Amino acid sequence: MIKLAKYDQKGRYYWKGVGSDDTPDLNEPNVYVGDVDPETQYHDFATDQPVDIPPRPGPQFQFDYETKTWIDPRTLGELKTTLTAQIEVELQGRVDEPILEVNGVRLNADATSKQRLREKLVALQARTSRGKPPPAEDLVWRDADNTVRTFANLKQYRDFLEDFAVAIDERDAAARRWAWNKKATLEALTTREQVLSFDAKA
């Protein structure tokens, strides 16, 4: 039995099988006698031999049998949409950065910690307005190094929490400004080359 394959005008193998010396397919044009892998090879007309397709640069690339190269078929708009989503992911990572240093103290500042801080500040405001300050044993906060920090009085405790809240707000506001600027820069790009070289995380 003879292994053979058929290929089109661009060198794409679209069929492979077996035959014998008298198989009619042997007399047809664009028939290669031998073993090929249509998924990883194309036919080179200059050498009349199968050639390995280069490694795929990424999942979005498609092999162009005419130029024998991988191409990214996405439009400029589709590329920008993908990059905008990457900016959003980077933004979320920045506003949920787990550790934030405030006045030399490393504090947990992820989404859960921020919610706990908001609740504590609201509770302190309610207690103050009702003349029911928290007991001294509640004036504590555990830092990112698992150290329980204590405070001599309510003012020190409130100042600590408010400094923490301001630091979070400044960090998150800076992250959002970064995202707005990145999106504006991306939107202003007009060529494919510019968009492909755009760094959505820097």
Backbone bond lengths (Angstrom), bond angles and torsions (degrees), N, CA, C in turn:
res aa  C-N    CA-C-N  psi(-1)  N-CA   C-N-CA  omega(-1)  CA-C   N-CA-C  phi
1 M - - - 1.463 - - 1.536 110.32 -
2 I 1.304 114.72 145.54 1.463 121.13 -178.07 1.526 109.38 -112.12
3 K 1.338 116.21 129.84 1.459 119.98 174.93 1.519 108.98 -83.06
4 L 1.312 116.10 136.48 1.463 119.51 178.14 1.516 111.21 -149.11
5 A 1.323 114.51 162.55 1.464 120.40 -178.45 1.516 109.10 -144.79
6 K 1.323 115.57 151.28 1.462 121.45 176.92 1.523 109.20 -110.55
7 Y 1.327 115.42 144.92 1.455 120.11 -179.79 1.521 109.48 -136.00
8 D 1.336 115.61 155.43 1.461 119.69 -177.69 1.525 110.82 -91.62
9 Q 1.348 116.48 -170.88 1.457 121.49 -174.35 1.525 113.14 -68.10
10 K 1.339 116.63 -14.44 1.463 120.44 178.75 1.527 112.03 -99.79
11 G 1.329 116.00 -2.37 1.456 119.39 179.97 1.517 114.21 92.31
12 R 1.318 117.29 10.36 1.458 120.79 178.65 1.536 109.24 -81.98
13 Y 1.335 115.75 124.81 1.464 119.53 175.05 1.532 108.49 -76.81
14 Y 1.328 116.18 121.94 1.464 119.61 -178.59 1.526 112.74 -115.71
15 W 1.356 115.98 -3.55 1.471 118.92 177.81 1.522 109.32 -157.33
16 K 1.312 115.83 142.78 1.463 120.83 172.63 1.521 108.11 -141.61
17 G 1.316 114.97 149.35 1.458 119.23 -179.43 1.516 110.65 -171.07
18 V 1.306 115.39 -158.56 1.462 120.73 -179.87 1.525 109.08 -130.86
19 G 1.324 115.03 156.26 1.456 120.34 178.41 1.514 110.01 -156.12
20 S 1.314 115.66 -167.25 1.464 121.47 178.90 1.527 108.39 -128.61
21 D 1.326 115.37 -178.91 1.463 119.25 -177.23 1.525 113.15 -60.47
22 D 1.311 115.94 -25.29 1.464 118.70 -178.31 1.535 112.82 -103.24
23 T 1.340 116.67 15.21 1.458 119.65 178.78 1.532 109.77 -67.43
24 P 1.325 117.85 127.60 1.476 120.48 -178.95 1.524 113.18 -56.31
25 D 1.334 116.35 -30.42 1.469 119.62 -177.41 1.521 111.99 -59.10
26 L 1.311 117.92 -27.32 1.463 120.49 -177.93 1.522 112.00 -64.04
27 N 1.313 116.99 -23.09 1.462 120.91 -178.45 1.532 113.08 -92.96
28 E 1.325 115.61 -3.55 1.462 118.85 -179.78 1.527 110.38 -82.97
29 P 1.334 117.31 155.15 1.475 119.29 174.96 1.527 110.41 -71.95
30 N 1.331 115.52 161.64 1.468 122.54 176.93 1.527 112.17 56.93
31 V 1.321 115.68 46.02 1.458 121.88 174.90 1.523 107.78 -120.91
32 Y 1.322 115.45 128.00 1.461 119.99 177.54 1.516 108.42 -107.85
33 V 1.313 116.70 130.38 1.461 122.21 178.10 1.526 107.87 -94.12
34 G 1.300 115.73 112.22 1.459 121.62 -178.02 1.511 110.07 147.59
35 D 1.309 115.61 -179.82 1.463 120.90 -177.19 1.528 109.76 -94.18
36 V 1.322 116.99 134.01 1.463 121.94 177.50 1.529 109.25 -136.10
37 D 1.324 114.92 163.71 1.468 121.28 172.50 1.522 107.26 -119.17
38 P 1.336 118.09 103.07 1.474 120.40 -177.05 1.524 113.95 -60.08
39 E 1.343 117.64 -21.44 1.459 120.65 -178.51 1.527 111.79 -79.36
40 T 1.321 117.75 -26.77 1.465 119.91 -173.20 1.522 113.64 -124.31
41 Q 1.350 117.84 3.64 1.455 119.95 -177.35 1.528 111.37 -136.46
42 Y 1.322 115.25 156.62 1.460 121.47 170.80 1.526 107.59 -132.30
43 H 1.338 117.15 166.77 1.463 120.84 -177.72 1.513 110.32 -94.09
44 D 1.329 115.16 126.28 1.459 120.86 178.13 1.534 108.44 -93.11
45 F 1.330 116.24 118.75 1.465 120.54 -175.80 1.534 112.07 -71.41
46 A 1.322 116.88 -27.08 1.464 119.75 -178.25 1.526 111.46 -69.24
47 T 1.324 116.38 -40.88 1.465 120.53 -177.82 1.517 112.43 -101.93
48 D 1.346 116.36 -10.72 1.462 122.00 -176.92 1.530 110.86 58.60
49 Q 1.349 114.52 37.59 1.462 120.63 -178.79 1.532 110.14 -135.14
50 P 1.331 116.70 155.85 1.468 118.94 173.65 1.521 110.73 -70.52
51 V 1.318 115.67 144.66 1.467 122.07 179.42 1.529 108.08 -127.62
52 D 1.321 116.16 140.15 1.468 120.35 179.09 1.526 110.58 -69.63
53 I 1.321 115.44 135.02 1.463 120.85 173.42 1.526 108.72 -72.42
54 P 1.333 119.26 135.20 1.474 120.61 179.58 1.531 110.93 -60.00
55 P 1.323 116.98 159.46 1.469 120.31 178.43 1.519 111.74 -56.91
56 R 1.304 116.17 143.09 1.458 121.72 -179.65 1.524 110.26 -72.83
57 P 1.342 118.25 124.69 1.476 120.12 -177.27 1.530 113.80 -66.18
58 G 1.325 116.84 -28.17 1.461 120.44 -177.81 1.514 110.23 -173.04
59 P 1.333 117.49 164.89 1.470 120.80 -174.60 1.516 114.36 -63.68
60 Q 1.342 117.55 -22.54 1.460 120.26 -177.58 1.521 112.85 -83.58
61 F 1.326 117.55 -10.11 1.462 120.88 -175.69 1.527 111.81 -81.64
62 Q 1.330 114.99 147.05 1.459 122.45 175.63 1.523 108.39 -124.54
63 F 1.335 115.85 141.68 1.458 119.05 -178.22 1.523 109.91 -81.46
64 D 1.332 114.94 128.15 1.459 121.78 178.66 1.528 108.09 -97.02
65 Y 1.322 116.50 108.34 1.464 121.12 -176.57 1.527 112.39 -70.64
66 E 1.313 117.34 -16.41 1.458 119.64 178.94 1.522 110.92 -77.85
67 T 1.347 116.46 -45.37 1.463 120.25 179.79 1.523 112.13 -94.63
68 K 1.341 116.02 -10.26 1.473 122.63 -179.62 1.536 110.97 61.92
69 T 1.328 115.71 37.01 1.462 121.12 178.06 1.528 109.31 -136.03
70 W 1.334 115.16 161.27 1.457 120.65 173.94 1.522 108.86 -82.63
71 I 1.304 117.64 136.89 1.461 121.25 178.44 1.526 109.42 -128.85
72 D 1.307 115.05 152.00 1.460 121.54 175.69 1.528 107.34 -97.11
73 P 1.338 118.32 109.44 1.465 119.94 -172.92 1.523 114.59 -80.81
74 R 1.324 118.00 -2.22 1.457 119.53 -176.02 1.526 111.69 -67.48
75 T 1.318 115.72 143.81 1.453 121.10 177.47 1.525 110.12 -74.89
76 L 1.338 116.08 168.54 1.457 120.90 177.49 1.528 110.55 -58.00
77 G 1.331 116.00 -41.76 1.462 120.10 179.19 1.512 112.18 -64.79
78 E 1.321 117.64 -39.94 1.463 121.04 179.71 1.528 111.01 -67.41
79 L 1.328 116.04 -38.96 1.465 119.42 177.22 1.524 110.99 -63.32
80 K 1.324 116.55 -41.74 1.466 120.21 179.51 1.528 111.12 -66.34
81 T 1.322 116.81 -36.99 1.467 120.08 178.30 1.523 110.56 -62.80
82 T 1.332 116.33 -42.40 1.465 120.72 178.49 1.519 110.90 -63.29
83 L 1.321 116.91 -43.49 1.466 120.85 -179.12 1.519 111.57 -68.69
84 T 1.326 117.07 -35.63 1.465 120.26 177.20 1.526 110.41 -62.35
85 A 1.334 116.21 -40.44 1.463 120.37 177.12 1.527 110.43 -64.05
86 Q 1.330 117.82 -37.20 1.462 121.01 177.62 1.526 111.09 -66.38
87 I 1.331 116.80 -36.54 1.467 120.36 176.40 1.524 109.91 -62.80
88 E 1.322 116.59 -41.85 1.466 120.59 179.70 1.526 111.03 -62.97
89 V 1.328 116.61 -40.33 1.468 120.25 178.36 1.522 110.29 -64.09
90 E 1.338 116.35 -43.82 1.466 120.39 178.65 1.528 110.61 -64.06
91 L 1.327 117.15 -40.19 1.463 120.60 177.68 1.523 111.09 -60.29
92 Q 1.324 116.43 -46.11 1.458 119.70 -179.57 1.521 111.08 -61.64
93 G 1.325 115.48 -38.52 1.461 118.59 177.85 1.517 112.24 -64.47
94 R 1.328 116.25 -36.04 1.469 119.52 -179.57 1.523 112.11 -71.78
95 V 1.321 117.84 -39.94 1.469 118.90 -179.01 1.525 111.42 -77.75
96 D 1.330 116.79 -15.73 1.463 120.07 176.72 1.522 112.06 -109.79
97 E 1.337 115.75 20.48 1.470 119.71 176.48 1.527 108.31 -52.74
98 P 1.331 118.27 125.91 1.476 119.85 -169.25 1.521 115.51 -67.67
99 I 1.335 117.48 -26.76 1.468 119.56 -175.86 1.530 109.94 -122.89
100 L 1.337 115.12 136.24 1.460 120.96 176.20 1.524 107.93 -135.95
101 E 1.324 116.59 130.11 1.463 119.94 179.58 1.522 109.55 -92.29
102 V 1.321 115.79 125.45 1.465 122.43 -178.75 1.517 108.79 -126.69
103 N 1.330 116.49 117.19 1.468 121.23 -179.87 1.526 111.75 52.73
104 G 1.336 115.75 39.70 1.457 120.31 177.58 1.514 114.92 83.07
105 V 1.330 117.48 2.98 1.468 121.39 -178.79 1.524 108.92 -111.60
106 R 1.329 116.89 130.00 1.462 121.63 177.43 1.532 109.24 -83.36
107 L 1.335 115.15 121.48 1.458 119.91 -176.70 1.519 110.75 -123.95
108 N 1.329 115.45 145.43 1.458 120.35 173.59 1.528 108.35 -67.55
109 A 1.343 116.27 130.24 1.465 119.11 -175.62 1.518 111.78 -136.91
110 D 1.322 116.26 29.66 1.462 119.26 176.66 1.525 109.49 -78.73
111 A 1.328 116.93 -176.18 1.467 120.50 -175.15 1.529 111.95 -60.16
112 T 1.328 117.41 -40.61 1.467 120.65 -179.74 1.519 111.37 -65.42
113 S 1.333 116.45 -42.87 1.465 120.71 -179.42 1.524 111.08 -66.75
114 K 1.333 117.16 -37.85 1.466 120.00 178.58 1.527 110.65 -64.96
115 Q 1.321 116.54 -39.14 1.462 119.58 178.12 1.532 110.36 -64.70
116 R 1.324 116.99 -41.69 1.469 120.76 178.62 1.521 110.44 -62.72
117 L 1.340 118.02 -40.11 1.462 121.28 178.90 1.518 110.72 -64.19
118 R 1.325 117.65 -43.80 1.471 120.98 178.40 1.523 110.85 -59.30
119 E 1.318 115.87 -45.25 1.461 119.66 -179.24 1.527 111.42 -63.95
120 K 1.310 117.34 -38.87 1.466 120.60 -179.82 1.530 111.11 -67.05
121 L 1.333 117.34 -41.76 1.463 120.10 179.02 1.521 111.71 -65.54
122 V 1.330 116.76 -39.06 1.464 120.28 176.92 1.519 110.20 -63.98
123 A 1.327 116.59 -42.40 1.462 120.34 179.91 1.519 111.27 -64.17
124 L 1.337 116.96 -40.77 1.458 119.81 178.95 1.519 111.44 -64.31
125 Q 1.323 116.32 -38.81 1.462 119.58 178.09 1.520 110.65 -64.36
126 A 1.321 116.65 -41.66 1.460 120.43 179.67 1.524 110.52 -65.82
127 R 1.321 116.73 -42.68 1.470 119.96 179.65 1.534 110.84 -63.16
128 T 1.345 116.08 -41.23 1.459 119.84 -179.27 1.523 111.06 -64.21
129 S 1.345 115.61 -43.99 1.458 118.86 -178.24 1.520 111.90 -66.09
130 R 1.322 118.34 -25.18 1.456 121.83 -179.26 1.528 112.99 -100.59
131 G 1.339 115.43 3.27 1.456 118.73 178.72 1.514 113.20 67.77
132 K 1.340 116.45 33.47 1.467 121.19 179.88 1.526 109.61 -125.70
133 P 1.313 118.37 72.73 1.467 120.58 -178.50 1.521 110.80 -62.24
134 P 1.323 117.47 151.68 1.465 120.14 179.66 1.524 110.72 -68.24
135 P 1.313 117.49 152.01 1.477 119.46 177.51 1.525 110.76 -66.27
136 A 1.332 115.39 157.33 1.467 120.60 -175.88 1.522 112.26 -57.07
137 E 1.335 117.59 -34.17 1.464 119.97 -177.39 1.530 113.12 -70.08
138 D 1.341 116.33 -13.29 1.468 120.07 178.17 1.526 112.93 -92.67
139 L 1.326 117.42 -3.46 1.460 120.59 -179.69 1.535 109.56 -85.47
140 V 1.319 115.38 67.76 1.469 121.24 -176.29 1.531 109.62 -139.38
141 W 1.335 113.76 158.33 1.483 119.99 174.85 1.523 107.83 -152.13
142 R 1.320 116.40 132.74 1.462 120.85 179.16 1.531 109.13 -90.94
143 D 1.331 116.30 125.31 1.464 119.24 -177.41 1.529 110.97 -86.19
144 A 1.338 115.93 -177.46 1.460 120.80 -174.93 1.517 112.52 -69.79
145 D 1.330 117.03 -18.16 1.460 121.28 178.26 1.525 111.79 -94.60
146 N 1.337 114.70 14.49 1.471 122.47 176.55 1.533 112.98 67.17
147 T 1.334 115.67 25.85 1.461 120.44 175.13 1.518 109.40 -97.83
148 V 1.317 117.01 130.30 1.459 121.13 178.69 1.529 108.34 -85.29
149 R 1.314 115.42 115.55 1.460 121.00 -178.82 1.521 109.62 -95.67
150 T 1.328 115.58 131.69 1.466 121.27 -179.22 1.517 109.62 -110.19
151 F 1.345 116.04 160.47 1.464 122.41 -175.80 1.512 109.55 -133.26
152 A 1.336 114.37 141.81 1.459 119.60 -173.10 1.518 112.61 -70.84
153 N 1.344 116.39 -29.29 1.455 119.13 -178.07 1.522 109.86 -154.29
154 L 1.328 114.65 173.27 1.464 120.16 -175.89 1.532 111.46 -63.99
155 K 1.333 118.65 -36.59 1.463 120.52 -179.10 1.524 111.15 -61.79
156 Q 1.338 116.56 -45.36 1.461 119.84 178.17 1.533 110.97 -60.87
157 Y 1.318 114.97 -41.39 1.464 119.80 -179.36 1.532 110.95 -65.00
158 R 1.329 115.77 -45.03 1.463 119.92 -179.51 1.535 110.28 -65.42
159 D 1.346 116.75 -42.65 1.460 119.94 178.75 1.532 110.79 -59.24
160 F 1.329 115.52 -42.05 1.470 119.95 179.14 1.525 110.59 -61.16
161 L 1.335 116.76 -48.39 1.463 120.38 -178.82 1.525 112.22 -65.43
162 E 1.330 115.84 -39.16 1.464 118.60 -179.85 1.525 111.21 -69.38
163 D 1.326 118.07 -38.13 1.468 120.46 175.07 1.533 110.22 -61.24
164 F 1.314 115.71 -39.83 1.452 121.55 178.10 1.533 110.38 -62.92
165 A 1.335 115.84 -45.49 1.464 120.50 -179.78 1.530 111.43 -63.14
166 V 1.330 116.53 -41.61 1.469 120.74 179.46 1.533 109.98 -64.48
167 A 1.330 116.97 -42.10 1.468 120.41 -179.97 1.525 110.93 -62.74
168 I 1.320 117.01 -40.93 1.470 120.76 177.50 1.522 110.40 -63.96
169 D 1.329 115.85 -44.27 1.463 119.69 -178.99 1.523 110.72 -62.73
170 E 1.323 116.87 -41.50 1.469 120.36 179.72 1.526 110.83 -66.23
171 R 1.329 115.99 -41.45 1.464 119.30 178.48 1.518 111.22 -63.24
172 D 1.338 116.77 -47.74 1.459 121.09 -177.63 1.528 111.40 -66.85
173 A 1.346 116.65 -38.22 1.462 119.75 178.62 1.528 110.51 -65.00
174 A 1.331 116.59 -39.90 1.467 120.26 178.32 1.526 110.49 -64.29
175 A 1.334 116.28 -39.34 1.463 120.22 178.90 1.526 111.06 -64.32
176 R 1.319 116.74 -39.72 1.475 119.84 179.73 1.525 111.41 -69.85
177 R 1.328 116.31 -38.27 1.468 118.57 176.05 1.519 110.07 -62.88
178 W 1.326 115.89 -41.20 1.471 119.82 177.00 1.525 110.33 -57.89
179 A 1.344 116.99 -45.05 1.467 121.08 -178.54 1.523 111.17 -65.02
180 W 1.325 117.12 -42.34 1.479 120.11 178.86 1.527 110.34 -60.96
181 N 1.334 116.34 -44.78 1.462 120.29 -179.46 1.529 111.15 -65.30
182 K 1.326 116.75 -40.87 1.468 120.08 179.17 1.523 110.85 -62.92
183 K 1.320 116.61 -43.22 1.462 120.14 -179.77 1.529 110.92 -65.39
184 A 1.336 116.37 -38.85 1.463 119.74 178.95 1.528 110.64 -65.62
185 T 1.325 116.13 -42.04 1.463 120.25 178.31 1.525 110.50 -63.12
186 L 1.329 115.87 -44.24 1.467 120.59 179.54 1.521 111.08 -61.81
187 E 1.315 116.72 -44.18 1.463 120.90 -177.51 1.526 111.00 -63.41
188 A 1.331 117.30 -30.34 1.467 120.99 -177.40 1.527 112.89 -78.01
189 L 1.329 118.01 -13.35 1.460 120.38 -179.53 1.523 110.23 -70.46
190 T 1.309 115.82 140.48 1.466 119.95 -173.27 1.528 114.42 -119.81
191 T 1.324 117.70 -10.89 1.461 118.95 -178.65 1.519 110.77 -118.65
192 R 1.308 115.19 156.34 1.466 121.47 178.96 1.531 110.92 -62.93
193 E 1.325 116.04 -40.20 1.458 120.56 -179.41 1.527 110.97 -61.65
194 Q 1.344 116.27 -41.87 1.458 120.12 178.66 1.524 111.57 -62.53
195 V 1.314 115.56 -43.24 1.468 120.08 -177.84 1.527 110.90 -67.98
196 L 1.330 116.95 -41.08 1.458 120.50 -178.39 1.536 111.64 -66.09
197 S 1.322 117.64 -26.97 1.456 120.64 179.45 1.538 112.44 -93.01
198 F 1.314 117.42 0.94 1.469 121.54 -178.12 1.533 110.13 -73.77
199 D 1.314 116.18 131.63 1.472 122.77 178.99 1.524 108.37 -98.47
200 A 1.324 117.10 112.82 1.462 121.39 -176.04 1.525 112.75 -81.11
201 K 1.322 117.84 -2.11 1.474 120.04 -176.24 1.519 113.23 -115.39
202 A 1.316 117.52 -20.25 1.468 119.38 -175.65 1.520 111.80 -74.55
